[in-house]
Structure formats: C-alpha cells, structure tokens
Amino acid sequence: MSVSGNYINITDNDLQSKGTSDKPGIGISASGNYINIINNYINQSTTNEVGIEFSGTNSSIRNNTIFTINGYAMQVSVSENITLQNNSIATKAGKGISIFGTNNLILIENNYINSTNGVCIMLDKASNSKFPKNVIIKNNKLNTTGEFAVDAKNADDSPGSILFDGQGNIIYGGGKYRDPNGVVSIPNSTPIFDGESHYVNESNYDDYFTSDGTLTSNVSDRDILIISGNFYNKNIIINRVVKIEGNGAYFYNTTFKIIIDGARIDSINIINSNNMGIIIVEANNVEINYCNITLNHTKTAYGIWISKSDNAKIKYNRITVKGDFLTFGIFLDGANNCTIQDNIINVTGTKDLYNHHVGNCTECDNGTCVGGTCTGGTCVGGTCVDGTCTGGTCVGGTDDDGTHIIPEIYRTYGIILIGSDNNKIINNRIYATSALENAIDPINDGQNSIVGIDIYYDSHNNEVIGNIIEIIAKDPFLYGMGVLGSPTGTNSTTAKNNIFKNNRVTLVGPYFVSGFISGQNSYDTIVSDNTFECWGGNYSYGITLEKSQLNTIANNTIRTSAIVNYAIEAFESNYNIISNNNIESQGSYSYGIALYSSSGNSISYNTINVNGNRLTTPLEGTHHDVIPYGNAGILLIANSNGNNITNNSIISSGEYAINCTNTSGNKIVYNFF
C-alpha cells in the first residue's frame, strides 16, 4: 500500500507479504502531513522487506502489529513531530524501528519489540549533517540476543537530545544501549539499590520518616531501609527511590503510598482497619514483593491499588481484604505493562444486600481524592471511589457533575483492571466469597455480585494466564473472569486483544454463575485451554459472548450444572471461532452452544455432552435470558445466519442435537450426533 497526501487515516488493514527475494515488498509506504497509521496487521515473510515506511510531519504510527524476517519493521526518515506508540513488532534478524536521516521531535513509546538477534531501535544518520535529534525513547519493552537493543551512535550528541536512560524502558535478552557518544552501557529497568543501609525500628523511626510520612533528609535515593518492629497509625509516603525491606516489620492501620519511580517494598506486614494497604500513584517501575496485607475497610478495601502507573511488578504477596462496600484485592486503574504474578488473594465481600447502580466511584481514600484534588468534598481531576454514585452524587464524597462515575462496576473483585494495557496477570490464586449468610431470592432481595478477574473499558493486550479462581458464596451473581469494552448500550470505548489462557475457574453459587464473559465492544479476545467448573442453583453459564466480536474460544473444558445451563452462549456476537472445546452440562435444561442473532461463526471439533431432564422450572428473578431455556447440543435462533458447524461430536437429551429453526445460510456438515 502506497499513500501520499495530508490528513489521511490508514487503519485496520491486514497486509500479507507479496514480495520476492529479488523484489522485496513494503507493507505500508506513506508520506505527508497529519497521517495516522493505526491498528494494521502486517506480515512480511520475505527477506529484506519493510513493514511501514514513513516520511512527513505531525503524524502518528500506533497500535500496529508487524512481523518481518530481516528488513525494517518500521522506518521513519525526513520527519518531524512523529509518535510511534503501542506497536507490537517481531523480527528475526532485522531492525524493529529505524529513525534514519534528518528527523526531529520523535517519540517512541510503549512499543513491544522482539528482534531475535537484531537491533530493536536504531537511530542512524544519512550523512554527517543529516541525523536524528530530539528523540524520546520511553516505556518500551525490548527483547534481543543481539549486541544492541538500542543503537543511537549516529544520532545528535547534544546534551538531552536523545532521551533513553531513566525513561522506563525494559530490556530483555542482554542487549546493550549505545549512546550518541559511542558509550556502551547495560541498561537496568529497575534501580540498583547500592546506597546506604538504614536499620529502622520503633525507637529511631522519626529519624527516617517525617510527621507527614515522607522520608527525611537522612535517606537518599538508592538507599535500603531495613525495618523491624511494630508500628501503629503511620501513613507512609515513599518519595525517594528506596527499597523498604521488612525484617519482622508489622504496620497496623498504616497505608503505604508510593509517588516516585523505581521504589520497592519487600517482606512487610500490613494489618489495617479502614485503611488501604499499598497505593502506587503516578510512579513507574515500582516493585511489591513477599508482603502480607490484611485489611477490613467499610468503603474501599483495596489491598494494592495501582493508579496511573506503569511497569509495576506485584509478586509473591498474600492479600486478604474484607469490605462493606468496594472490596478489591488488586486494582489497576490506568496502569500499563505491569506484572501481577504468584500472589494469593483472599476477598470477602459485603454482608449487606444491594441492587446494581449505574456505577461506583473508586478514587477517594477517606475523603481524599487520589490522583486529583478534593475541594469541598468534590473530586476534581480524579475519580471519587469511596461511595456509590447515584444521580451524580457520591455517597461519602461528592461528584456533582457525574463525569467520574465508572459504570457497571460491581463491589467485589479479586483483580480488576480499568483503562489498563499490556499487563500480565499470571499464576495468581484468588479465593473469593462474601459475608452474606443466606442464599437470596434475587426477585425480592439484592443483586450482590462477585468477580474473580475482570478487565474494563479501554484495556488492551492484557494476558491472564495460569490463574486459579475459586468463588464459593451465597451472592446471587458469581463471575469467574471477563472483559468489557464499553458500558452496555454505548460504543464509547473498546477492549481488544486480551488473552485468557490456562486458567482454572470454580464457581459455586445459589442462583447465577458464569465462568467467563466477553462483553460489549470487546474484540479479538482469546479464551483458550481453560477449565471452567460452574455450579449454579438456577443458571449456569460456562462462556458468554455478549455483543463482542472476533473471539477465539478454543481447547477449553467447560462443566456446568444448574436448573438451566448455557455452556457457551453468543448474543449478537459475530465471526467467532469456537473449536475443540469439551463441554458437559447437566440439569433440567441444557444447551451446549446457543446463538442468538450471531452470524459468521465457526463452530468445529467440539465435544458436547448435555443432559436435561425437564424436571424443574428455574426461578427467573432479575435474570432473563433472551434464549428460552431448553435442551439441544447446538441451538441457533433469531437470525443466526451464515455459521459454519462442522466436525462436532454431540450427545444431547434434547429432541435435536442441532436446532437451527428459522435461520439461513448455515453450513452443517461432518458432525457426529
């Protein structure tokens, strides 16, 4: 594709190589001003091919996925004021990003570049007078076994012209950085704590922390504070790049707030009542490891809260939270490129009955707005999180304009992400329940809900892998995992390219359970190799696709048991791949796979064994499914057309193994009934 001109958007193209070794191809060649190259997929499988070639001004190249062999994945030349952001690049031996010749004001940010043995980012000159200058290389993940991850030897050597060190880049594989003066260094994505070691105890605490909780002048960047003893009612603010290392350190009714890049906390114990555990605010590259956090909070029972902060590593912690209102084990709000790994999270939600609201506030700590200013009880520039937003008013803190309401947020989560990209949620164990004592009738009582891991609104490229989620509670609505691109009935945001793989979800509830939901405006979600065991009193869903598109549901084991079962349900969800799943459902009414107004789906190689004895009628309550309950291996209704159903093995107690009455254009071949 070759484009030249001004004010052009090049988006959502799928470009495959058509070049040859004698005549290599270019995926996208563009020149001009105010050009946006966004969300393109480019696969260049011939040697010396280029993914994107650009020359111009005031333009951006964002959210593209590029594969090359040994050419340039992306080359920018003779350009000014260009943003290269959130691209995913893989090349075997080529250069990931090349900035060549006369270039000025270039931002290279939040890209993932994997060059097997090449250079991830190259700044190169065309002549002694034509070279890149004023380049910021920030918050990228770079992986190479080659000599250099970033080579800026031939760029402008004026002080401050090329910014790389201290910009939050993470380098894997041992690649080095060569600066414009030819100096070679080994970048470190986290600080080296080689300063002074301070031994802090109850008697000398005031030597190291001021009355307002900040560090005193006795502490410098890269120092280590080794803390032992019992401490009460200390609100601690980490404002220097230090490592806090606990040695039998117990903090009671104490919140740690980190406001600086690169700080680290290891092996402390926090036991709180009406205080949050650890808050990370606008601080990148923070690490929290091996900590025990136990808290009970009437409003915001947050174990660890990461707000507008990137590249955090939260590992090997034990978090136990109990709340009467919002109860989140780990909360990511505008947090990118974080790793949440090998944590044990115990969550106990409220004992009080409640109905769903239009949304909840989430960003005030006892009346203080985190990430904004609290003026007269009104949060400005932040989201109020210590109360419920009803008609724009935050109970326990006000939000009069209503703009900071986060819609469709429940009250109890193991891990929740909002507006957060490129995070890895790996090998965590989440155990969730609530303090409700009796199974409830959702017609007359409440709609209490609990979720294991959920990804909300404008969150992309996250990986949820190898987690164990167990929710056993008397709340009427239990959910294992999910992703939601935008609030129901709106198209304001999306959630794309999120992966849920090798997780194990167990749900036991009295009314409604759902192993996984891919919700409205979610695209290209992958759900594979998971095990869902969903035991509900009235309704049990294994996987639900609700107004989401292009999902891949593969190699999952789904077991459901309830009066009514929908092992896999798709509602207005199109162009999905549903393959190689093992489905078992039993109850009074059971569907293996049920589609409503869903077209263009590929349903193949699934093993479906569903049984319904029609003995019990469900309590419909506040849950009404548009697909009437019944029995079938596969059901298609309401203009579910043009689906491809092949090579499935179906055992069903229903009248039909496959029922596609009043639909058209469906291809049904090579199935075993």
Phi, psi and omega in degrees: 000128179235127185224140176218137179147198183234153176054059183238138173249124177246102190224150166059039176260148175246107188242122180249150183300136171230015179275176176232168180297333178278331182223080182298150182260169176236127181297302177226124173244118185224145174214145180141196184240147178056054178250134176245124178246105195224138169060038176260148176249121185231123180237105181255101189261003178255149183297147175066018178275159182245137177283296179230130176240126187221146172213127180163201182223158171050051186225167181221146176235106191224147169058033177263151175244124188226132174239130174223167178269292180217017175267204176266125172293322181210128177230128179242129180220148178048061186223160179215139178058064183240137176248125174246107195218137172059032176268148176247119189232133174227128178217142183285312184221006183267194178259135180291298177233128177243123173253109194240128174082209185287106178220142183219141177060066180247127176250122177244104193222139170057034175264150171250118185234120179243105177245109190309308176218026177252198180260131180287312180228126180238126171251115190228151181265151172270332176201181181294345180246000182235102185209160180289144174215161181053060181247130175249124178246109197223132169056037176263153171253120187236129183229120176202148171262001176289178185292318185239129168280319177228125179239106181245024185303323185260022177263175178302129182262014176294143180304130177080000182286321179246114182253118177224307181298136178075014182258014174081016176285145178241127183242129177248158171087358174093005179295147185256173175245126175249117186274175184298343177267005179083005180282129182259131179223160175259106183294148176236121185284344175236150183297152170264119183270086183243020178275206183282144174264127179246133179258112188252131176222187184297327186279332182247015182307317184292347175287340187242341180231135179282176180294335178268004173099352180281166180283143180279176179291351176287349184247131179243165174305143177075008174282163177241128176253111179263113192246135175221151178115185181249132184228139187234136171055048179247113172269111190257131179243115180272106184244012172226160183281088184231164172250124174264120183237115181277139174227077188073041181260126180235122180247124181251132181050050183228130174252131172266126178239121183254125185235016182224146180296143167084003179287159183216140177232126179233137162061041173252162178244129179238125178233109190234150169233115183062032168225142173289169181275279180233132178241128175248117186236116177049047180224122183264161175057039177268144177237136174231115186227142169058031178263151173250120182236120178231125181209155175229122186224135182286337184239303184233088179273078180256122177290300174229128181239120180250110186244118175052046183223142184243159173060030175284149174238115182243103190225143169060032178262156173245117187239123178233114183232143177223133184217160175262349180226256178276125185228104183236126175295302175228132185235118175253119182233103184067039182244131186235151175057035179264155175242119178246105194220137171058035174264150173252120187237121175247124185235130176235115183277185188292154173271350185274143175281144177207159173255158181294140178254174177295336179175174177234149170274151184222005193235022175247134177252101181053045176091351179260125183280122178270126181084015180192189181245133179260111182241114180059032180085359181255129180279123177246122180076015177210169181255124181288126186236015183251025178194182181262133177275116178232112182063029177089358180254127181269116180288122186093013184155140188255154177217075197296330183276350178076359187287342183260013175289133172260108187286152173060030174268128176278190186256343188226121180221146167287301176225132179228137177239134175228125178056044187229132186242155167058035178263154177243117178250101196231130168056034174270154174245123184239124177239118186233144177204194175212174180269006175299136186261340183230143171297137189248157176267106185289354174287316189255340185251234188253180179236038182306141184223147176227139180230140176285292178227128181223142180240124187240145158040111173059040177241124189228153170058034176268151179239123178244104193225132169071022180271151173248123181237125178229117179237114176235113187202167178259008172293146184288336184236117180237133181230135179283296181217163177186169175217138181225120183282323180207161177301150181306130178085004178234164175234032189289329181218175176224173169221120188234148168060041174266143186239131174236112189218140174058031175265156175237122185239128176235125181234133176225112183214167188275342189228293187229129174227148179215121182293317183208141174230127168255107192264190189307135177063026169265135183231145172056038176279137177249124176236104187219147171060029177262161172242124178242121175240110192236109182245106182241154179291311183250312185232136176225125177241133174278298179226130179241129174248106188241101181058031173247158188230154171061035175282151170244115181244103190219142170060030177265151170255122185235121175235124179231150176211122178189180173298316179238130182236135169231094185299312171228126178233137175236126179238114182049046183235123192237156173058042176264155172251119179238102190216149172057032176267147177253114189241129174226125179223142178215145180166209175277327181220130186216127169249137172285304177225126182232128181241135176234119178049047183231127189229162175071021182268148174252116182241106189214149172057031174268146173253117188237124176228104185234143183224131175223124184263357176059028186270334188231140176264135183286156169278108188287321173052225182273358179255122178230113179271137180291340176270112181300140181295149182183198183229126174187153173292307177227131180236132174234125179219172171054059176061038170276092191244158173068029178267152181248110185243105188221147168058033175265148175250120190231128167240122184218143174277356180284171180295328181235138170291318175232128180236113180230042180300138177062034171234172183215157173072014179274136178259117184234102184218154171059031175265152177250122182253000000 
